[in-house]
Amino acid sequence: MFYNYGGVKVYYSFKNGRSKNPILLLHGWGVDSEIFKGIWQSFPDRVFLCIDFPPFGKSQKTIENFTIYTYVAMVMSLCEHLGIEQCDILAHSFGGRIASILASVKCSLVHSCILIGSAGLKPRRNLKYYYKIYKYKLLKKLGKSTLNLGSKDYQMLDEGMKKTFNSIVNEDLLAYYKNVRCPCLLIWGEKDDQTPPYMANKLKKILPNSKLVFIKDAGHFCFLTNPLSVNKLLGKFWEEYA
């Protein structure tokens, strides 16, 4: 199914039925909602609402001037369109950015939240990082190629989406996380190199109603590499809160 948000076609689907109080699945950057397939198949008694964030998955491929707040407003608009007054959220990586803002500014909508490798906190930077930034700006000023600089996610984007990507990754969402009051479960791979464990520990300190669990020997996609461990945590949390 598609929802038209400001002229942009957004794909969404319900899994295992349809409910006014579903579990909302918010995926990471560069993938789509299918990445959660193992989760909705493992919980056939739960109803899930899946969204493909543009330009990923089945949603519209060309978008302009999107920011993290555009995505948040899009999710809120879709929920209103579907008559959803309250939901539980499971978010991974980039999806955690959206979840943190939703749970902060639209707290009546978010009943509980599971954050897996959630992004949005300002990362620690070393000299190597600042050298890369300086090199990139210098090469760009000289009119030389910068194709091999930046993350893989960044390199795959067109110029318009690079602006969106930069806008998103440079947005520090600490103030929003501090205002989240709903029950939160933080699940982190202990070897996560994209949203390192120190971010999980920081979130645990600032979220007053949260629990943090590290998945041993797992990375950023711990729910894919260690599904049994993660699903056990999901089931226990949803039994208590969802």
N, C-alpha and C positions, 0 to 999 in steps of 0.2 A: 504494500500500500504506500501511497505517496501523500505527503502533506506539502502544500505550497506555502513557503515562508518568505515573504517579501520577494516573490518571483523566483525563488530557489526551490527546486524539487528535493524534498527530504524523504528518504525511504525509511519506513518503520514497519515492524511486524510484532505480533503477539505470539508467544510460544506457550504451548500447553494450555490453551484456552484464552479467555479474555476476562479481565477484572478491572474494577475501578481502583483497586489498591494493589497494583503489580509491583514486582521487583524491576526497577529500571536499570538496564545494563548500559554502561557508558564506556566505550572502548578507547584504546590508545591511539596515538597518532600513526598514520600510515597503514592502518589495518581497518577492519570493519567489524560489525557485530557478530559475524560468523566465528570470530575467534573465541566466543563464549559458548559455542555449540556443545562442548563437553559438559558445561555446567547446566544448561537447561535440560539436556538429556538425562543428567544424573538426578535431577529433581523434578520428576514428571508431575508431582502434586502441587508444584508452585507455578504461578503465572508470571511470565517475564515480558517486559516491553523492551524491544531492541530498536536502536536507532543507528543508522549509518550517518556519521557526521560528514557533510560535504567537505571535500570532493571525493570521499572514499566510498567503497562499496557500491551500492546501487543508487546512491544519491547523485545529484547533479555534479558534473566534473569541473565546471567552470564557475568560480565564485569571485567576487571582488570585495575588497575592503572589509573582510571579516576580521573580528577581534575575538578574544576569549568571551567578551560580553555579548557578542552576536550569537555565539553558540549557546550561552546561558539563556538568553532571551528566546532563542529558537526552541529549546527544550521546554521552557515554561509555556510558550505559546502552544506547542503540541499537546502538552498535558491538559491545558485548558480546553483545547479543541476536542480532546478525547473524554472530557469530563472527569479527569483524574484529580482528586482533591488531596490525596496523600499516597505516597509510595515509599518503598524501601529502595536504597540505591546500592548497586555494586559497581565500582568504578576502578579502572586500571589506568595508571600512568596519566596521559593527557586527560582522560575522563575524570580523574581525580580533581583536576583544576576546576572543571565545571561543577562537580559535586560539592566542592568546598564553598563555592559562591552560592549555589542553590541552597545549601543547608544553612548558610549565613543570612542571606537576604530574603529567602522564602522558606523560613523554618516550618511553616504550617504544612508545606508540601512534603518535606523530607522527614519520615518517621525514624529511620535508622540508616546507617551508612557503613558499607564495607569498602575500605580503600586498600587496593593492592598496588604496591610500588607507586604510590600517588605522587604526582608532580605538583609544582607550584611554589616551592620554597627556593629562595635564592641560594644557588650552589656556592660552595667554596671555590675560589679561583687561585691558581698558582701562576708563576711567571711564564710557564709554557703557554698557558691560555692567552695571556695578554700579548705574548709574542705573535701568536697566530692572528689575533685581531689586528695588530699593527701591520703585519705582513699582508693581510687581506686588504686593508685600506690603502696601503702603499701601492700594491699591484693594481688595484682598481683605479687609483688616481693616475697611474702611469699608462693605463689602458691595456694592461696585460691580463692574461687569463687567470681566473680565480676558480676554475671548475673543480680542481682537486682539493679545494679548501672547504672547511665546514663538514658537518656530519653527513652521513649517508641520507638521512631523512631530508636534509637541506638541499643536497645536491640534486635530488630527484624532482625538485619543485620548479615550476616556471617562475618568472620574475614576480608576477602578481602574488602567487602563493608564498614566495620567499618573504614578502613584506608581512603577510599574515603570520607566518611561522615566527619571524623575528619579534613581532608584536606579542605573540603568545609566550614565547620562552623567556622574554625579558620582563614579563609581568610578575612581580613578587606578590603572592597571595597570602602572605603571613597574616595580615589584618583580618582577612576573611576566615581563615582557619581558627583564629582566636575567638571568633564569634559563634562557632559551631557548638551546639549544646546537645544534639541528639546522640544516642548511643552509637559508638563507632568501634569497629574492629579493624585494626591495622594489620595487614598481612604482608610480610616482606621476605624476599629472598636474601639470605645472609651474604650472598656474593653478588648482589645487585650492583652493577657498575653504571647504570643510567640514573637511578634515584638511589644513591648510596645509603647504607644503613644509618648513617648519622642523621639523615633526614627523618627516618622513621622514629628515632629516639627523640628528636626535636618535636615532632608532631605529638608523640605520646605525652610530652611534658605540657604542651599547650592545649590539648584537647581534654577537658575535664572529665568526660564520660567515655573513656576509651580504654581498649586493651590492645597490646602489641604482641604479635607472635612472629618469630622468625622461622623461615623454612630452611632447614639445614641443607647446605650444598646447592642451593637454588639461586637462580639469577632473577632478572627482571620479569620473566614470564613464568613465575613459579606455579601458576595455576595450570599451565600447560605441561611443564616438566614433572611436577609433583602433584597430580590431580587428586590422588587419594588423600594426601595430607591436607590439602587446601579444602576439598569438599567436606571433609570431616568438620573443619572449623566453620565452614559456611552453614552446614546443617545445624550445628549446635547453636550458632548465633541466631539463625532464623527461627529456631524453635522457641527461643527466649524473647525475641523482639519483633519478628515479622508476622 
